[in-house]
Amino acid sequence: MLFGYGFWNHKCFIKKRRIQGQSVLLMQKRSKLEIYEDIICSLAKKSLTMDSLAFECSTNCGLLQNRLEFLIANNMVFIEVDKENRAFYVLTARGLAISKTFAITKRLEKLKTIPQASAIDLQAIPFFTEEAEENPHSEW
């Protein structure tokens, strides 16, 4: 056996989802795109250090370092050093535009599910025949 039981319990393999109002843990490795999205959305709120960003994204610092190097190389994130020599990761204008695109996409996904629920509600509306419309007071 290559990996022990504890390896698959690492937080990068565990996802929490809400299914029918209950929080369910799913064992699944996150894709690179999902990790990039988490990093960009976390940095859109405020600039963060490596440790705080790893906590926000629920990943380890080694994996996060590799993902940040890619984002820095593609001009989405840059490193800002303060007076106490602490490195903060900050979004560039390009990274901020991508975070806004992610936010718009999430809103559109929510709106996409609303018409499906409305269609189900419309099926519950009773259907009136033409005879009932012609003689509305026939039962009186």
DODO-912782 format. One line per 2 residues: number of its first residue (from 1); their letters; for each residue x, y, z of C-alpha. Coordinates in nm, 3 decimals, padded with zeros to 5 digits, always signed. Layout:
# DODO-912782
NUM = a = X:Y:Z; ...
***
This chain:
# DODO-912782
1 = ml = +00.000:+00.000:+00.000; +00.152:+00.328:-00.115
3 = fg = -00.034:+00.567:+00.112; -00.180:+00.506:+00.454
5 = yg = -00.531:+00.590:+00.568; -00.417:+00.924:+00.710
7 = fw = -00.299:+01.047:+00.370; -00.650:+01.050:+00.221
9 = nh = -00.786:+01.231:+00.525; -00.575:+01.537:+00.449
11 = kc = -00.780:+01.855:+00.414; -00.693:+01.900:+00.045
13 = fi = -00.891:+01.581:-00.030; -01.196:+01.669:+00.180
15 = kk = -01.474:+01.893:+00.052; -01.775:+02.012:+00.244
17 = rr = -02.101:+02.042:+00.055; -02.448:+02.128:+00.170
19 = iq = -02.696:+01.870:+00.048; -03.057:+01.924:+00.153
21 = gq = -02.954:+02.153:+00.437; -02.698:+01.915:+00.587
23 = sv = -02.322:+01.951:+00.567; -02.171:+01.646:+00.399
25 = ll = -01.801:+01.565:+00.371; -01.694:+01.441:+00.030
27 = mq = -01.357:+01.281:-00.025; -01.235:+01.441:-00.345
29 = kr = -00.915:+01.607:-00.454; -00.964:+01.967:-00.562
31 = sk = -00.854:+02.064:-00.910; -00.594:+02.332:-00.977
33 = le = -00.865:+02.564:-01.106; -01.064:+02.531:-00.782
35 = iy = -00.754:+02.612:-00.578; -00.674:+02.911:-00.801
37 = ed = -01.032:+03.030:-00.758; -01.007:+02.998:-00.378
39 = ii = -00.679:+03.191:-00.375; -00.808:+03.473:-00.597
41 = cs = -01.139:+03.503:-00.408; -00.956:+03.511:-00.073
43 = la = -00.715:+03.778:-00.194; -01.002:+03.984:-00.337
45 = kk = -01.121:+04.048:+00.018; -00.782:+04.163:+00.154
47 = sl = -00.408:+04.102:+00.123; -00.291:+03.797:+00.316
49 = tm = +00.029:+03.628:+00.430; +00.117:+03.275:+00.323
51 = ds = -00.011:+03.119:+00.648; -00.339:+03.310:+00.655
53 = la = -00.396:+03.237:+00.286; -00.332:+02.865:+00.344
55 = fe = -00.587:+02.873:+00.625; -00.843:+03.058:+00.411
57 = cs = -00.800:+02.815:+00.121; -00.783:+02.503:+00.341
59 = tn = -00.460:+02.382:+00.186; -00.100:+02.332:+00.293
61 = cg = +00.176:+02.588:+00.237; +00.378:+02.372:-00.004
63 = ll = +00.092:+02.329:-00.248; -00.007:+02.692:-00.202
65 = qn = +00.347:+02.810:-00.284; +00.337:+02.627:-00.618
67 = rl = -00.004:+02.776:-00.705; +00.109:+03.125:-00.603
69 = ef = +00.420:+03.100:-00.823; +00.193:+03.032:-01.121
71 = li = -00.031:+03.328:-01.035; +00.271:+03.557:-00.990
73 = an = +00.422:+03.442:-01.321; +00.093:+03.521:-01.496
75 = nm = +00.070:+03.869:-01.340; -00.239:+03.801:-01.128
77 = vf = -00.076:+03.830:-00.785; +00.228:+04.018:-00.656
79 = ie = +00.418:+04.018:-00.326; +00.416:+04.328:-00.111
81 = vd = +00.662:+04.355:+00.181; +00.572:+04.575:+00.479
83 = ke = +00.803:+04.752:+00.726; +00.834:+04.442:+00.943
85 = nr = +00.957:+04.233:+00.645; +00.634:+04.033:+00.625
87 = af = +00.533:+03.923:+00.276; +00.171:+03.991:+00.182
89 = yv = +00.013:+03.858:-00.136; -00.199:+04.114:-00.322
91 = lt = -00.409:+04.091:-00.639; -00.306:+04.290:-00.944
93 = ar = -00.562:+04.463:-01.167; -00.575:+04.148:-01.379
95 = gl = -00.636:+03.930:-01.074; -00.907:+04.166:-00.952
97 = ai = -01.080:+04.144:-01.292; -01.070:+03.764:-01.271
99 = sk = -01.218:+03.770:-00.919; -01.504:+03.987:-01.046
101 = tf = -01.559:+03.737:-01.327; -01.578:+03.454:-01.073
103 = ai = -01.833:+03.654:-00.869; -02.049:+03.720:-01.175
105 = tk = -02.032:+03.354:-01.276; -02.148:+03.244:-00.930
107 = rl = -02.442:+03.486:-00.945; -02.539:+03.359:-01.290
109 = ek = -02.527:+02.998:-01.167; -02.767:+03.091:-00.886
111 = lk = -03.001:+03.263:-01.133; -02.983:+02.961:-01.362
113 = ti = -03.126:+02.737:-01.089; -03.414:+02.975:-01.005
115 = pq = -03.611:+02.921:-01.333; -03.591:+02.545:-01.281
117 = as = -03.756:+02.585:-00.942; -04.015:+02.820:-01.095
119 = ai = -04.099:+02.564:-01.363; -04.169:+02.307:-01.091
121 = dl = -04.391:+02.558:-00.910; -04.581:+02.632:-01.232
123 = qa = -04.668:+02.266:-01.269; -04.852:+02.284:-00.937
125 = ip = -05.085:+02.563:-01.061; -05.430:+02.418:-01.144
127 = ff = -05.538:+02.421:-01.506; -05.873:+02.585:-01.581
129 = te = -06.086:+02.474:-01.872; -06.262:+02.709:-02.111
131 = ea = -06.605:+02.608:-01.975; -06.514:+02.733:-01.628
133 = ee = -06.396:+03.066:-01.771; -06.718:+03.118:-01.973
135 = np = -06.952:+03.048:-01.681; -06.775:+03.172:-01.369
137 = hs = -07.099:+03.191:-01.167; -07.250:+02.859:-01.277
139 = ew = -07.207:+02.703:-00.934; -07.390:+02.983:-00.750
***
